[in-house]
Amino acid sequence: MSTFTVVEEQGVAVVSIDQPGSPVNILTAAVKAEFESLLERLRAEKAVRAILLLSGKPDGFIAGADIEQFVALPNQAAAEALSRDGQATMDRVAAFPKPIIVAVHGACLGGGLELALACHYRLASNHPKTQLGLPEVQLGILPGAGGCQRLPRLIGVRAALDIILAGKSERAAKALKLGMVDELVPPSLLRSAAMAAALRLMESGVPRRPRRGGLAGLLLDGNPLGRALVYRMARKSVLAKTGGHYPAPLSALEAVRTGMERGLRAGLVDEHRRFGELAVSPVSRKLVQIFFATTALKKDDGVAPGTATPRPVRRLGVVGSGFMGSGIAGTAVSQAGVEVRLKDADLVRVGKGLKASVGILDGRLKRRRITRQEYERLSALLSGTADFSGFPRADLVIEAVFEELSVKRSVVADLEATVGERAIIATNTSTIPITDIAAGAHHPDRVLGMHFFSPVDRMPLLEVIPGAATSPDAIATAVQFGRRMGKTVIVVADRPGFWVNRILSPYLNEAGHLLTEGTPIEAIDRTMTRFGFPVGPIALLDEVGLDVAAKGGGVMHQAFGERLAPADVIGRMLADKRLGRKSGRGFYRYQDGKKAGVDAEVYRLLAISPSDRVSPQTIEQRLVYAMLNEAAMAAGEGVVRSPRDGDIGAIFGIGFPPFRGGPLRMIDDLGAAQVVSTLRALEAEFGPRFAPAASLVAMAEHGGRFYDDSGSRAA
């Protein structure tokens, strides 16, 4: 079946792109070949004086190129050829003797935007789903079909680098302001407005576009000296954000520089060469694997297919209006658009919680992610109470009260006496087993865990934890609602700490041991940010809250014994009323909520004389291998359903460096035998907490792996 249908109207060939059997249009080799053949036919038709491209899909233009083709690339030469081929197609579009007008509604990303950039005139709908961007660096590559050359020429170097180097997408209104599109119209008028534009261009040709950016654009984008400054600042910014671990943004910067300083042809050659290098690099392979894993999770309800009937969630109840409860409420309203009823012990707390929840909407409004009308509508969905009024109508209730088993059991009992017979009750516990919380429940089949991460509106992961009696319907409902909230969801086993906090505990504990030995706070955190974590472990403790960390650490110590015994650091910090960022005092000092350096008083409090005698290599080894060992142990116990879930959980839950693929992927890359050897050396020096996991030892003996060559679970 054909992807393209053509209708001729008043000398305009209206070409609809509708890829058969696919929910979105993507640029495969077959689609590209069909498109080029169509162009040649339309070139020869004298009655056709202009071409109008639009999508036959209801909510998208072109979502990008076929990612599967990257996996199949055997070497750099093949990757370069793929890029050259894409560039040649876009060159033919740009040089086409008849004006080509494109009408964009929905996602126009990657190769889809590169096609639009090659066209002669662009219109976009003002619908929120209309997004234009070049996300390639998120896959470890760069725009390889001319995007690094055409976008800077269209909107200026600064604006183009802002999009290309971050892999950003812009909403249609911002795209119009930048000059990425020429007209912005309502979706209902898009086709007619595009047709009118085609008729205009048939008669008067493509209009000249004014230079963007005013005087600053002239000084910085419009001359070599100004651009040199832009390149230097962009490089500095990229290195600050990536630590040099991700080569794609820097390579894209150089491809842009080559094209702007040496001409379009030289830029295209540099672009396809760099694309070839990146496409077969280990970093790109890891990022593509993560892309496929997250895509698969969007279709995975956490239960065997056909075994569950997810329930619709229209009304959500949240018990506890503190930092986590208000974050859950605000995110549910903002992303899922459901009614939310927030409860706490008194109305003063409820009021503070509602204010924090609305603050999430405030942020979206300020960033222009929602309109004023959407803001008003969503704000009206939030309400609060000091009793359980309104809760009988809830389809799902999430408790986010203090991390204490008796308190959570009491809340579950109150909810069972209040909510409807089909309502699901979820707990936001971070460490306490769900089966323990549901032990006294009359309907434990409706009770499960939904572990959100802080801050809820920014952290992308959700762990769903079934208890021993949780029904498949409840699991699937929680998973689907988590996705509606914009989360990547993994289903994990009901073990203390679940997955993320289980593998995080020994990492944080080891940081505490290093600190008690006199290793400076800055040295510990700096080493791990250089490894690739967004923050170091000591800074993370401040962010989590030392009271919360102490509670979780106690649960893990009780569950797993001396192997997970925390260092005697947090207790002394709490005795000095240091809670971390939220109290303005922790391991770091805080001014107006912002970190203001290490608090030297901590060393006196802990009776420590800081010294740099421990090398960065040793710090990294102790911290990383503590986590790798725990990940192997937990995976061996079946805490996660697959290595895919484990690695996605680590990357999205604690910021494990994506370019390393996740802890289980990293073990495969290092080799289980090497990991076991290093752990045994650490065990000999630092004690039994580094004893290798039995499952890891077995893998080392038999040459086992977590993944096979295709990235799936090893047999």
C-alpha positions as CSV (number, residue, x, y, z in Angstrom):
1,M,0.0,0.0,0.0
2,S,1.2,3.5,-0.8
3,T,2.2,6.0,1.9
4,F,1.4,9.0,-0.3
5,T,-1.9,10.0,-1.9
6,V,-2.1,12.9,-4.3
7,V,-5.0,15.2,-5.2
8,E,-4.6,18.0,-7.7
9,E,-6.4,21.2,-7.0
10,Q,-6.0,24.5,-8.9
11,G,-2.5,23.5,-10.0
12,V,-1.4,22.3,-6.5
13,A,-0.6,18.7,-5.9
14,V,-1.9,18.1,-2.4
15,V,0.2,15.2,-1.1
16,S,-1.0,13.4,2.0
17,I,1.5,11.3,4.0
18,D,-0.2,8.4,5.8
19,Q,2.0,5.3,6.4
20,P,-0.1,2.1,6.3
21,G,-0.1,0.0,9.5
22,S,1.7,2.6,11.6
23,P,0.2,5.0,14.2
24,V,2.7,7.6,13.2
25,N,4.6,8.5,10.0
26,I,8.3,7.7,10.1
27,L,10.9,8.0,7.4
28,T,11.9,4.5,6.4
29,A,14.0,3.6,3.4
30,A,10.9,2.5,1.6
31,V,9.0,5.7,2.4
32,K,11.9,7.8,1.2
33,A,12.2,5.9,-2.1
34,E,8.5,6.3,-2.7
35,F,8.7,10.0,-2.0
36,E,11.5,10.6,-4.4
37,S,9.7,8.7,-7.1
38,L,6.6,10.8,-6.5
39,L,8.7,14.0,-6.7
40,E,10.1,13.0,-10.1
41,R,6.6,12.3,-11.4
42,L,5.3,15.7,-10.1
43,R,8.3,17.5,-11.6
44,A,7.3,16.2,-15.0
45,E,3.6,17.1,-14.7
46,K,3.1,20.5,-16.3
47,A,-0.3,21.0,-14.7
48,V,1.3,20.9,-11.3
49,R,2.8,24.2,-10.3
50,A,3.2,23.7,-6.6
51,I,3.2,20.9,-4.0
52,L,1.5,20.9,-0.6
53,L,2.7,18.3,1.9
54,L,0.5,17.4,4.9
55,S,-0.1,14.4,7.1
56,G,-3.0,11.9,6.9
57,K,-2.5,11.0,10.6
58,P,-4.8,12.8,13.0
59,D,-2.2,13.9,15.5
60,G,1.2,13.9,13.9
61,F,3.2,15.0,10.9
62,I,6.4,12.9,10.8
63,A,7.9,11.6,14.1
64,G,11.4,11.1,12.7
65,A,13.5,8.5,11.0
66,D,13.3,4.8,11.5
67,I,15.3,4.1,14.7
68,E,15.5,0.4,13.8
69,Q,17.8,1.3,10.9
70,F,20.4,2.6,13.3
71,V,20.6,-0.8,15.1
72,A,21.2,-2.6,11.8
73,L,24.1,-0.3,10.8
74,P,27.2,-2.6,10.7
75,N,29.9,0.0,10.5
76,Q,30.7,3.7,10.2
77,A,30.8,3.6,6.4
78,A,27.2,2.3,6.3
79,A,26.1,5.0,8.7
80,E,27.8,7.7,6.6
81,A,26.0,6.3,3.5
82,L,22.7,6.5,5.3
83,S,23.3,10.2,6.2
84,R,24.5,11.0,2.7
85,D,21.4,9.4,1.2
86,G,19.1,11.5,3.5
87,Q,21.0,14.7,2.7
88,A,20.6,14.0,-1.0
89,T,16.8,13.6,-0.6
90,M,16.6,16.9,1.2
91,D,18.8,18.6,-1.4
92,R,16.3,17.5,-4.1
93,V,13.4,18.9,-2.1
94,A,15.3,22.2,-1.5
95,A,16.2,22.5,-5.2
96,F,12.8,21.4,-6.6
97,P,11.8,23.9,-9.3
98,K,8.2,24.2,-8.0
99,P,7.5,25.6,-4.6
100,I,6.9,23.0,-1.9
101,I,4.7,24.0,1.0
102,V,4.4,21.9,4.2
103,A,1.5,22.1,6.7
104,V,2.5,20.7,10.1
105,H,0.1,19.4,12.7
106,G,1.4,17.3,15.6
107,A,4.9,16.0,16.1
108,C,7.4,17.1,13.4
109,L,10.7,15.7,14.8
110,G,14.1,14.7,13.6
111,G,14.0,13.7,9.9
112,G,10.4,15.1,9.7
113,L,11.7,18.6,10.6
114,E,14.7,18.2,8.3
115,L,12.2,17.6,5.5
116,A,10.1,20.6,6.5
117,L,13.3,22.7,6.6
118,A,14.1,21.7,3.1
119,C,10.7,22.8,1.9
120,H,10.1,26.4,0.7
121,Y,7.4,27.5,3.0
122,R,6.1,26.1,6.4
123,L,2.8,26.5,8.2
124,A,1.9,24.9,11.6
125,S,-1.2,24.5,13.6
126,N,-1.4,26.2,17.0
127,H,-2.5,23.0,18.7
128,P,-0.5,21.9,21.8
129,K,0.5,18.6,20.1
130,T,2.3,20.5,17.4
131,Q,6.0,20.2,18.3
132,L,9.0,20.9,16.1
133,G,12.4,19.7,17.1
134,L,15.7,17.8,16.4
135,P,16.0,15.3,19.3
136,E,18.9,13.3,17.7
137,V,21.5,14.1,20.4
138,Q,19.2,12.2,22.8
139,L,20.1,9.1,20.8
140,G,23.8,9.9,20.7
141,I,23.8,11.1,17.1
142,L,23.3,14.4,15.3
143,P,20.7,15.6,12.7
144,G,22.2,13.9,9.7
145,A,20.0,14.9,6.8
146,G,21.0,18.5,6.6
147,G,19.5,19.7,9.9
148,C,22.8,21.0,11.2
149,Q,23.0,23.2,8.1
150,R,19.5,24.4,7.3
151,L,18.3,25.3,10.8
152,P,21.1,27.8,11.6
153,R,20.7,29.4,8.2
154,L,16.9,29.8,8.8
155,I,16.8,31.0,12.4
156,G,20.4,32.0,13.3
157,V,23.2,30.1,14.9
158,R,22.3,30.9,18.5
159,A,18.7,29.8,18.3
160,A,19.6,26.7,16.2
161,L,22.3,25.6,18.6
162,D,19.9,25.9,21.5
163,I,17.6,23.4,19.8
164,I,20.2,21.1,18.3
165,L,22.6,20.7,21.2
166,A,19.9,20.0,23.7
167,G,17.7,17.9,21.4
168,K,14.8,20.3,22.2
169,S,11.4,20.5,20.7
170,E,9.5,23.8,20.5
171,R,5.8,24.4,20.5
172,A,4.4,25.9,17.4
173,A,4.0,29.5,18.8
174,K,7.7,29.5,19.8
175,A,8.6,28.0,16.4
176,L,6.9,30.9,14.7
177,K,8.7,33.4,16.9
178,L,12.0,31.8,16.0
179,G,11.3,31.7,12.3
180,M,11.1,27.9,12.0
181,V,7.6,28.3,10.5
182,D,6.1,31.1,8.4
183,E,2.5,31.0,9.5
184,L,0.6,29.8,12.6
185,V,-3.1,28.9,12.2
186,P,-5.8,26.9,14.0
187,P,-5.9,23.2,13.1
188,S,-9.3,23.6,11.3
189,L,-7.8,26.2,9.0
190,L,-4.5,24.6,8.4
191,R,-5.3,23.0,5.0
192,S,-7.0,26.0,3.6
193,A,-4.3,28.4,4.8
194,A,-1.6,26.1,3.3
195,M,-3.6,26.0,0.0
196,A,-3.7,29.8,-0.1
197,A,0.0,30.0,0.6
198,A,0.7,27.5,-2.3
199,L,-1.4,29.6,-4.7
200,R,0.5,32.7,-3.6
201,L,3.9,31.1,-4.1
202,M,2.9,29.8,-7.5
203,E,2.4,33.4,-8.6
204,S,4.9,35.5,-6.7
205,G,7.6,33.0,-5.6
206,V,9.1,32.3,-2.2
207,P,9.2,35.5,0.0
208,R,12.4,36.8,1.4
209,R,12.7,36.2,5.2
210,P,14.0,39.0,7.4
211,R,17.1,38.4,9.6
212,R,16.1,37.3,13.1
213,G,17.5,38.6,16.4
214,G,17.8,42.3,15.8
215,L,21.1,44.0,16.6
216,A,22.3,41.0,18.7
217,G,21.6,38.7,15.8
218,L,23.6,41.0,13.5
219,L,26.5,41.2,15.9
220,L,26.6,37.5,17.0
221,D,25.0,35.5,14.1
222,G,25.9,37.8,11.3
223,N,29.7,37.9,11.4
224,P,32.5,35.4,12.0
225,L,33.8,37.1,15.1
226,G,30.4,37.0,16.7
227,R,29.8,33.4,15.8
228,A,33.2,32.4,17.2
229,L,32.1,33.8,20.6
230,V,28.8,31.9,20.2
231,Y,30.7,28.6,19.5
232,R,32.9,29.1,22.5
233,M,30.1,29.8,24.9
234,A,28.0,26.8,23.5
235,R,31.0,24.5,23.9
236,K,31.5,25.6,27.5
237,S,27.8,25.1,28.3
238,V,27.7,21.6,26.8
239,L,30.8,20.5,28.8
240,A,29.2,21.9,32.0
241,K,26.0,19.9,31.4
242,T,27.5,16.7,30.0
243,G,30.9,16.5,31.6
244,G,32.2,15.5,28.2
245,H,30.5,12.0,28.5
246,Y,28.3,12.6,25.5
247,P,30.1,13.3,22.2
248,A,27.0,14.1,20.1
249,P,26.4,17.7,21.2
250,L,30.0,18.7,20.7
251,S,30.1,16.9,17.3
252,A,26.9,18.7,16.2
253,L,28.4,22.0,17.3
254,E,31.4,21.4,15.0
255,A,29.1,20.4,12.1
256,V,27.2,23.6,12.5
257,R,30.5,25.6,12.7
258,T,31.9,23.9,9.6
259,G,28.8,24.7,7.5
260,M,28.5,28.3,8.6
261,E,32.2,29.1,8.2
262,R,33.1,27.0,5.1
263,G,29.8,26.8,3.3
264,L,26.8,24.4,2.9
265,R,28.6,21.7,0.9
266,A,31.5,21.5,3.4
267,G,29.0,21.4,6.2
268,L,27.0,18.5,4.7
269,V,30.2,16.5,4.2
270,D,31.2,17.1,7.8
271,E,27.7,16.3,9.0
272,H,27.5,12.9,7.4
273,R,31.1,12.0,8.5
274,R,30.3,12.9,12.1
275,F,26.9,11.1,11.9
276,G,28.8,8.0,10.8
277,E,31.2,8.2,13.7
278,L,28.4,8.7,16.3
279,A,25.9,6.2,15.0
280,V,28.1,3.2,15.7
281,S,29.6,4.6,18.9
282,P,29.1,2.8,22.3
283,V,27.3,5.8,23.7
284,S,24.8,5.9,20.9
285,R,24.2,2.2,21.1
286,K,23.4,2.6,24.8
287,L,21.0,5.5,24.3
288,V,19.2,3.7,21.5
289,Q,18.8,0.7,23.8
290,I,17.3,3.0,26.4
291,F,14.9,4.4,23.8
292,F,13.7,1.0,22.8
293,A,13.3,0.0,26.5
294,T,11.2,3.0,27.4
295,T,9.1,2.6,24.2
296,A,8.4,-1.1,25.2
297,L,7.5,0.0,28.7
298,K,4.8,2.3,27.3
299,K,3.0,-0.9,26.2
300,D,3.7,-3.0,29.2
301,D,1.0,-3.1,31.9
302,G,3.1,-5.2,34.2
303,V,0.8,-8.3,34.0
304,A,0.5,-11.1,31.4
305,P,-1.5,-9.9,28.4
306,G,-5.2,-10.7,28.7
307,T,-5.2,-11.3,32.4
308,A,-6.3,-7.8,33.6
309,T,-9.0,-5.3,33.0
310,P,-7.6,-1.8,33.9
311,R,-10.2,0.5,35.5
312,P,-10.6,4.1,34.4
313,V,-9.4,6.7,36.9
314,R,-11.3,9.9,36.8
315,R,-11.1,10.9,40.4
316,L,-8.0,10.6,42.6
317,G,-7.7,10.9,46.4
318,V,-4.4,11.8,48.0
319,V,-3.9,11.4,51.8
320,G,-1.1,13.6,53.1
321,S,-0.5,17.1,51.8
322,G,3.2,17.4,52.5
323,F,5.9,17.6,49.9
324,M,5.2,14.2,48.3
325,G,1.4,14.3,48.6
326,S,1.1,17.8,47.1
327,G,3.6,16.8,44.4
328,I,1.5,13.7,43.5
329,A,-1.7,15.8,43.5
330,G,-0.3,18.6,41.3
331,T,1.3,16.2,38.8
332,A,-1.9,14.2,38.5
333,V,-3.9,17.3,37.7
334,S,-1.3,18.8,35.5
335,Q,-0.5,15.7,33.4
336,A,-3.6,13.4,33.7
337,G,-6.2,16.1,34.0
338,V,-8.2,14.2,36.7
339,E,-10.1,15.5,39.7
340,V,-7.9,15.4,42.8
341,R,-9.1,15.6,46.4
342,L,-6.2,16.3,48.9
343,K,-6.6,15.4,52.6
344,D,-4.6,16.1,55.7
345,A,-5.2,16.4,59.4
346,D,-6.2,20.1,59.4
347,L,-7.2,22.7,56.9
348,V,-4.0,24.7,57.4
349,R,-1.9,21.8,56.1
350,V,-4.4,21.2,53.4
351,G,-4.1,24.8,52.3
352,K,-0.3,24.6,52.1
353,G,-0.6,21.4,50.1
354,L,-3.0,22.9,47.6
355,K,-0.8,25.9,47.2
356,A,2.2,23.6,46.4
357,S,0.0,21.6,44.0
358,V,-1.1,24.8,42.2
359,G,2.6,25.8,42.1
360,I,3.2,22.9,39.7
361,L,0.6,24.4,37.4
362,D,2.1,27.9,37.9
363,G,5.4,26.5,36.6
364,R,3.8,25.0,33.5
365,L,2.1,28.3,32.8
366,K,5.3,30.3,33.1
367,R,7.1,27.9,30.8
368,R,4.1,28.2,28.4
369,R,3.4,24.5,28.5
370,I,-0.3,25.3,29.1
371,T,-2.5,28.3,28.3
372,R,-4.2,30.5,30.8
373,Q,-7.5,28.8,30.0
374,E,-6.0,25.4,30.6
375,Y,-4.5,26.7,33.8
376,E,-7.9,27.8,35.1
377,R,-9.5,24.6,34.1
378,L,-6.9,22.4,35.7
379,S,-6.7,24.5,38.9
380,A,-10.5,24.0,39.3
381,L,-9.9,20.2,39.5
382,L,-8.0,20.5,42.8
383,S,-9.8,20.5,46.1
384,G,-9.0,19.7,49.8
385,T,-10.5,18.4,53.0
386,A,-9.6,17.7,56.6
387,D,-12.0,14.7,56.6
388,F,-12.8,12.0,54.0
389,S,-15.6,13.9,52.3
390,G,-15.4,13.3,48.6
391,F,-13.3,10.1,48.9
392,P,-16.2,7.7,48.4
393,R,-16.2,8.9,44.7
394,A,-12.5,8.2,44.2
395,D,-11.3,5.6,41.7
396,L,-7.8,5.5,43.1
397,V,-6.4,6.8,46.4
398,I,-2.7,7.3,47.1
399,E,-1.5,7.7,50.7
400,A,1.6,9.8,51.2
401,V,1.9,9.9,55.0
402,F,4.8,9.4,57.3
403,E,7.1,6.4,56.6
404,E,5.9,4.4,59.6
405,L,4.2,0.9,59.2
406,S,1.6,1.5,62.0
407,V,0.6,4.9,60.5
408,K,0.2,3.5,57.0
409,R,-1.8,0.5,58.2
410,S,-4.2,2.9,60.0
411,V,-4.7,5.0,56.9
412,V,-5.4,1.9,54.8
413,A,-8.0,0.8,57.4
414,D,-9.7,4.3,57.3
415,L,-9.7,4.2,53.5
416,E,-11.2,0.7,53.3
417,A,-14.1,2.0,55.5
418,T,-14.6,5.1,53.2
419,V,-13.9,4.4,49.5
420,G,-16.1,2.5,47.1
421,E,-15.8,-1.3,46.7
422,R,-13.9,-1.0,43.4
423,A,-11.5,1.8,44.4
424,I,-7.8,0.9,44.5
425,I,-5.7,1.9,47.5
426,A,-2.0,2.7,46.9
427,T,0.8,3.6,49.3
428,N,3.7,5.8,48.4
429,T,6.1,4.0,50.7
430,S,9.7,4.0,49.6
431,T,11.0,1.0,51.6
432,I,8.2,-0.8,53.6
433,P,6.9,-4.0,52.0
434,I,3.4,-3.7,50.7
435,T,2.3,-7.0,52.1
436,D,3.1,-5.8,55.6
437,I,1.1,-2.6,55.0
438,A,-1.8,-4.6,53.7
439,A,-1.6,-7.3,56.4
440,G,-4.8,-6.1,58.2
441,A,-6.7,-5.1,55.1
442,H,-10.1,-6.6,54.4
443,H,-9.4,-6.4,50.6
444,P,-5.7,-6.8,50.1
445,D,-6.3,-7.5,46.4
446,R,-7.0,-3.7,46.0
447,V,-3.8,-2.6,47.9
448,L,-0.5,-2.0,46.2
449,G,2.5,0.4,46.2
450,M,3.0,3.4,43.9
451,H,6.5,4.7,44.8
452,F,7.0,8.2,43.3
453,F,10.3,9.9,43.4
454,S,11.0,13.4,44.7
455,P,10.3,16.0,43.3
456,V,7.3,14.2,41.8
457,D,6.7,16.7,39.0
458,R,10.3,16.4,37.7
459,M,11.4,12.8,38.5
460,P,10.3,10.5,35.6
461,L,10.1,7.1,37.3
462,L,7.3,5.3,39.1
463,E,7.7,1.9,40.8
464,V,4.5,-0.1,41.0
465,I,4.7,-2.8,43.7
466,P,2.1,-5.5,44.0
467,G,1.6,-7.1,47.4
468,A,1.2,-10.8,47.9
469,A,-2.6,-10.6,47.2
470,T,-2.8,-7.6,44.8
471,S,-5.0,-8.3,41.8
472,P,-3.9,-8.0,38.1
473,D,-6.6,-5.4,37.6
474,A,-5.2,-3.2,40.3
475,I,-1.7,-3.6,38.9
476,A,-2.7,-2.7,35.4
477,T,-4.8,0.3,36.6
478,A,-1.9,1.7,38.6
479,V,0.6,1.3,35.7
480,Q,-1.7,2.9,33.2
481,F,-2.5,5.8,35.5
482,G,1.2,6.3,36.1
483,R,1.8,6.6,32.4
484,R,-1.0,9.2,32.2
485,M,0.9,11.1,34.8
486,G,3.8,11.2,32.4
487,K,5.9,8.6,34.2
488,T,8.0,5.7,33.0
489,V,6.6,2.8,35.1
490,I,8.3,-0.4,36.2
491,V,6.6,-3.2,38.2
492,V,8.9,-4.5,40.9
493,A,8.7,-7.2,43.5
494,D,7.6,-6.6,47.1
495,R,11.0,-6.6,48.8
496,P,12.3,-4.0,51.3
497,G,13.5,-1.0,49.3
498,F,12.0,-2.5,46.2
499,W,14.5,-1.8,43.3
500,V,15.7,1.7,43.3
501,N,16.2,2.2,47.0
502,R,17.6,-1.3,47.3
503,I,20.5,-0.6,45.0
504,L,20.9,3.0,46.2
505,S,21.3,1.9,49.9
506,P,24.8,0.4,49.7
507,Y,26.0,3.3,47.5
508,L,24.9,5.9,50.1
509,N,26.2,3.8,52.9
510,E,29.6,3.5,51.3
511,A,29.6,7.3,50.9
512,G,29.1,7.5,54.6
513,H,32.0,5.1,55.3
514,L,34.3,7.2,53.1
515,L,33.2,10.3,55.0
516,T,33.9,8.8,58.4
517,E,37.4,7.8,57.1
518,G,38.1,11.5,56.4
519,T,37.4,11.7,52.7
520,P,36.2,15.3,52.0
521,I,32.6,15.8,51.0
522,E,33.6,17.6,47.9
523,A,35.9,14.8,46.8
524,I,33.2,12.2,47.1
525,D,30.6,14.2,45.2
526,R,33.0,15.5,42.6
527,T,34.2,11.9,41.8
528,M,30.6,10.7,41.2
529,T,29.5,13.6,39.1
530,R,32.6,13.0,37.0
531,F,31.5,9.4,36.7
532,G,28.2,10.7,35.3
533,F,25.7,11.0,38.1
534,P,23.8,14.3,38.1
535,V,24.7,14.9,41.8
536,G,27.0,13.2,44.2
537,P,25.8,10.9,47.0
538,I,26.3,13.4,49.9
539,A,24.4,16.1,48.0
540,L,21.7,13.5,47.2
541,L,21.3,12.8,51.0
542,D,20.7,16.5,51.5
543,E,18.1,16.5,48.7
544,V,16.3,13.4,49.9
545,G,16.2,14.7,53.5
546,L,18.4,13.2,56.2
547,D,15.3,12.2,58.3
548,V,13.9,10.3,55.3
549,A,17.3,8.8,54.6
550,A,17.6,7.7,58.2
551,K,14.2,6.0,58.2
552,G,14.9,4.2,54.9
553,G,18.3,3.2,56.0
554,G,16.9,1.7,59.2
555,V,14.4,-0.4,57.3
556,M,17.1,-1.7,55.0
557,H,19.4,-2.5,57.9
558,Q,16.7,-4.4,59.7
559,A,15.8,-6.3,56.5
560,F,19.3,-7.2,55.3
561,G,21.5,-7.2,58.4
562,E,25.0,-5.9,58.8
563,R,25.7,-5.9,55.1
564,L,23.5,-2.8,54.8
565,A,24.4,-1.2,58.1
566,P,24.7,2.6,57.5
567,A,27.7,4.5,58.8
568,D,27.2,6.5,62.0
569,V,26.9,9.8,60.2
570,I,23.2,10.7,59.6
571,G,22.3,10.1,63.3
572,R,24.7,12.7,64.5
573,M,23.6,15.1,61.8
574,L,20.0,14.7,62.9
575,A,21.0,15.3,66.5
576,D,22.2,18.7,65.4
577,K,18.8,19.3,63.7
578,R,20.3,19.1,60.2
579,L,17.7,17.8,57.7
580,G,19.3,18.8,54.4
581,R,18.1,21.3,51.9
582,K,14.6,21.5,53.4
583,S,15.9,22.9,56.8
584,G,18.6,25.0,55.2
585,R,21.3,22.9,56.9
586,G,22.8,19.6,56.0
587,F,26.2,18.5,54.7
588,Y,26.0,21.7,52.6
589,R,24.9,25.2,53.5
590,Y,21.9,26.7,51.7
591,Q,20.9,30.3,51.0
592,D,17.4,31.0,49.7
593,G,17.1,27.3,49.0
594,K,20.3,27.2,46.8
595,K,23.4,25.2,47.7
596,A,26.2,27.5,49.0
597,G,29.1,25.1,49.5
598,V,30.1,22.5,52.1
599,D,29.4,23.4,55.7
600,A,32.8,23.0,57.3
601,E,31.1,22.6,60.7
602,V,30.1,19.1,59.6
603,Y,33.6,17.9,60.0
604,R,33.8,19.2,63.6
605,L,30.4,17.7,64.3
606,L,31.5,14.3,63.0
607,A,35.0,14.6,64.5
608,I,36.6,14.2,61.1
609,S,39.8,15.7,59.8
610,P,39.3,15.8,56.0
611,S,42.2,14.4,53.9
612,D,42.7,13.6,50.3
613,R,44.5,10.4,50.9
614,V,41.8,8.3,49.2
615,S,42.2,8.6,45.4
616,P,39.3,9.4,43.1
617,Q,39.8,6.0,41.5
618,T,39.3,4.2,44.9
619,I,36.3,6.4,45.7
620,E,34.6,5.6,42.4
621,Q,35.4,1.9,42.7
622,R,34.0,1.5,46.2
623,L,30.8,3.4,45.4
624,V,30.1,2.0,42.0
625,Y,30.9,-1.6,42.8
626,A,28.7,-1.5,45.9
627,M,25.8,-0.6,43.7
628,L,26.7,-3.1,40.9
629,N,26.8,-5.9,43.4
630,E,23.5,-5.0,45.0
631,A,21.9,-4.7,41.6
632,A,23.1,-8.2,40.6
633,M,21.9,-9.6,43.9
634,A,18.5,-8.0,43.7
635,A,18.1,-9.0,40.0
636,G,19.0,-12.6,41.0
637,E,16.2,-12.5,43.6
638,G,13.7,-11.4,41.0
639,V,13.1,-7.9,42.3
640,V,12.8,-6.7,38.7
641,R,11.1,-8.7,36.0
642,S,14.0,-8.1,33.5
643,P,17.3,-6.4,33.1
644,R,15.5,-3.8,31.0
645,D,13.4,-2.8,33.9
646,G,16.3,-2.8,36.3
647,D,18.4,-0.5,34.1
648,I,15.6,1.9,33.3
649,G,14.7,2.1,37.0
650,A,18.3,3.0,37.9
651,I,18.7,5.6,35.1
652,F,15.3,7.3,35.6
653,G,15.1,6.8,39.4
654,I,18.6,7.8,40.6
655,G,20.3,9.2,37.5
656,F,22.6,6.3,36.8
657,P,24.6,7.6,33.8
658,P,22.6,6.8,30.7
659,F,25.8,6.5,28.5
660,R,26.8,3.5,30.7
661,G,23.4,1.8,30.0
662,G,22.5,1.0,33.6
663,P,24.1,-1.1,36.3
664,L,23.2,-4.5,34.8
665,R,24.3,-3.4,31.3
666,M,27.5,-2.1,32.9
667,I,28.2,-5.5,34.5
668,D,27.8,-7.1,31.1
669,D,30.2,-4.6,29.6
670,L,32.8,-5.1,32.3
671,G,32.3,-8.9,32.4
672,A,31.0,-10.7,35.4
673,A,34.4,-12.3,36.1
674,Q,36.1,-8.9,36.3
675,V,33.3,-7.5,38.6
676,V,33.7,-10.5,40.9
677,S,37.4,-10.1,41.0
678,T,37.2,-6.5,41.9
679,L,34.6,-7.2,44.6
680,R,36.8,-9.8,46.2
681,A,39.7,-7.4,46.3
682,L,37.4,-4.8,48.0
683,E,36.1,-7.5,50.4
684,A,39.6,-8.4,51.4
685,E,40.3,-4.7,52.2
686,F,37.0,-3.4,53.5
687,G,35.1,-6.4,54.8
688,P,32.1,-8.7,54.0
689,R,29.8,-5.9,52.8
690,F,31.6,-6.3,49.4
691,A,31.2,-10.1,49.2
692,P,30.1,-10.8,45.6
693,A,26.5,-11.8,45.1
694,A,26.0,-15.5,44.6
695,S,24.2,-14.9,41.2
696,L,27.1,-12.8,40.1
697,V,29.6,-15.5,41.0
698,A,27.6,-18.0,39.1
699,M,27.5,-15.8,36.0
700,A,31.3,-15.4,36.2
701,E,31.8,-19.1,36.4
702,H,29.6,-19.9,33.4
703,G,30.2,-16.8,31.3
704,G,26.7,-15.6,31.8
705,R,25.2,-12.2,30.9
706,F,22.1,-10.3,31.8
707,Y,21.5,-9.4,28.1
708,D,22.0,-11.4,25.0
709,D,23.3,-9.6,21.8
710,S,19.9,-8.3,20.9
711,G,19.5,-6.6,24.3
712,S,16.8,-9.0,25.6
713,R,17.1,-11.2,28.7
714,A,19.7,-13.9,28.4
715,A,18.4,-17.4,28.3
